[in-house]
Amino acid sequence: MTGQALAGPAEGRRATLAAARGALERALELDPYDPVAAIAYFQSFTRAGEPTPETAMVLVAKVAAMVPAAPWPRLLLGEELVRQGKPDLARRLLQPVLYGAYDSPEKKAAQALFGAS
């Protein structure tokens, strides 16, 4: 629904995003540990270029904590932290991705986020 809202006409975007977020909030009420719903809720703000509320940030932080080896949730949160002017916090969060033992697309994206090669 978020994708439909962003791809659709501007005049209906706010209502469609609100409906998408409402559905995601209900999903999270049913299962507060659902990483897919948590990430989708978070991205409903970041993809729309809107300020990301703390609740959405906390949800993705919990996903990163639940699956510490998964680099993608960390990268999503790190990108948002950099956007919010918190690069030091983002760098700490992304340390396992930046300095992990294997190369991944997320590692390259994290390095680019900080201008590292």
Secondary structure, DSSP 8 states (H G I E B T S, - for coil): -HHHHHHS-GGGHHHHHHHHHHHHHHHHHH-TT-HHHHHHHHHHHHTTT----HHHHHHHHHHHHHSTT-HHHHHHHHHHHHHTT-HHHHHHHHHHHHS-SS--HHHHHHHHHTT--
